[in-house]
């Protein structure tokens, strides 16, 4: 009886830990974040965060942050976008880990921020 009760439980532990290890994606590197930035963000925000258009909230390397320069805000902006602006959300194109890495990369472009 105990065997019958115990075995399925043991199996579910084995299966769940296998699934958990599959779900743990490798961390997104800075190089990968840079690559995504180059592909998806650069055309508006400039190659190193110096956008051509000044004063539009797009030139964050100049310390110009409309929404806020903390990591949480930047993650939210990249995830959901800024309504009524050219900044669309990227949650359908990027994973949460990619957005996190990208947000850190974007912050690193503003040399005045404490990292
Ligand atoms: C089509 C042009 C466009 C593209 C592509 C784009 N953005 Fe933006 N982004 C904007 C505009 C316009 C704003 C300013 C919104 C506002 O008025 O605050 C903005 C704002 C931002 C902000 C907030 C800046 C602040 O002042 O607080 C961040 C962070 C940001 N974008 C990151 C990204 C990242 C990362 C990508 C690529 C995944 C990206 N953007 C792609 C146009 C774009």
Boltz pocket constraint, residues with backbone or C-beta under 6 A from the ligand:
constraints:
  - pocket:
      binder: B
      contacts: [[A, 36], [A, 37], [A, 40], [A, 41], [A, 42], [A, 43], [A, 44], [A, 45], [A, 56], [A, 57], [A, 58], [A, 60], [A, 64], [A, 65], [A, 66], [A, 67], [A, 68], [A, 69], [A, 74], [A, 77], [A, 78], [A, 82], [A, 85], [A, 86], [A, 87], [A, 88], [A, 90], [A, 102], [A, 103], [A, 106]]
      max_distance: 6.0
